[in-house]
Amino acid sequence: MTAKYDVLNPQAVKRLVAGGAQLRAFPQPVMEASYKAANDLYTEISQTNAPFKKLLESLTAFRNDSYQWMQVAEAAYDNFMIRMRTRT
């Protein structure tokens, strides 16, 4: 699924931009409000749904470890490649 996402989305972005769309990141306050709303909902669901709570705890632990790796490996490499792309 991730591979399909990674293959199809760049082409979709090109079509959107060709059609006049302007791509912008969500503002930080919007991202933070969305993050808080999602986590509030997860907490609420976890109070009445034990399987969801167990899954969320596992996912959260994995995500925390994964983000440490991504900062060292993937994010640094991606940022490097984006900068190099403008030099060639």
C-alpha positions in Angstrom: 0.0 0.0 0.0 2.8 2.4 0.9 4.6 1.8 -2.4 1.4 2.5 -4.3 0.9 5.7 -2.4 4.6 6.7 -3.1 4.2 6.0 -6.8 0.8 7.6 -7.4 1.0 10.8 -5.3 3.9 12.5 -7.1 2.0 12.3 -10.4 -1.1 13.5 -8.7 0.7 16.5 -7.3 2.1 17.3 -10.8 -1.4 17.3 -12.2 -2.7 19.5 -9.4 0.1 22.1 -9.9 -0.3 21.9 -13.7 -4.0 22.8 -13.1 -3.1 25.8 -11.1 -3.1 24.5 -7.5 -0.7 26.2 -5.1 0.7 23.7 -2.6 1.2 24.9 0.9 1.9 23.3 4.2 -0.8 23.5 6.9 0.0 26.2 9.4 1.6 25.1 12.6 -1.5 25.9 14.7 -3.7 23.8 12.5 -1.3 20.9 12.7 -1.1 21.2 16.5 -4.9 21.4 16.9 -5.3 18.4 14.6 -2.8 16.4 16.6 -4.5 17.3 19.9 -7.9 16.5 18.6 -6.7 13.1 17.3 -5.0 12.2 20.6 -8.0 13.3 22.6 -10.2 11.0 20.5 -7.7 8.1 20.9 -7.8 8.6 24.7 -11.6 8.7 24.7 -11.8 5.5 22.6 -9.2 3.8 24.7 -11.3 4.2 27.9 -14.0 1.9 26.5 -12.2 -0.2 24.0 -9.5 -2.5 25.4 -8.3 -3.9 22.0 -8.0 -0.3 20.7 -6.1 0.7 23.8 -3.6 -2.2 23.4 -3.1 -1.4 19.7 -2.6 2.3 20.4 0.0 1.6 23.1 1.9 -0.7 20.8 1.7 1.8 17.9 2.8 4.7 20.1 5.8 2.8 21.3 6.7 1.7 17.8 6.2 5.2 16.4 8.4 6.8 19.1 11.3 4.4 18.3 10.7 4.8 14.6 10.8 8.6 14.7 14.2 8.5 16.4 15.5 6.4 13.4 13.8 8.5 10.9 15.4 11.7 12.2 18.9 10.1 11.9 18.5 8.3 8.6 15.5 9.1 6.4 14.9 12.8 7.2 18.6 13.7 6.9 18.9 11.8 3.6 15.7 13.2 2.2 16.7 16.8 3.1 20.1 16.3 1.5 18.6 14.9 -1.7 16.1 17.8 -1.9 18.9 20.3 -1.6 21.1 18.5 -4.1 18.2 18.3 -6.6 18.3 22.1 -6.9 22.1 22.0 -7.7 21.9 19.8 -10.7 
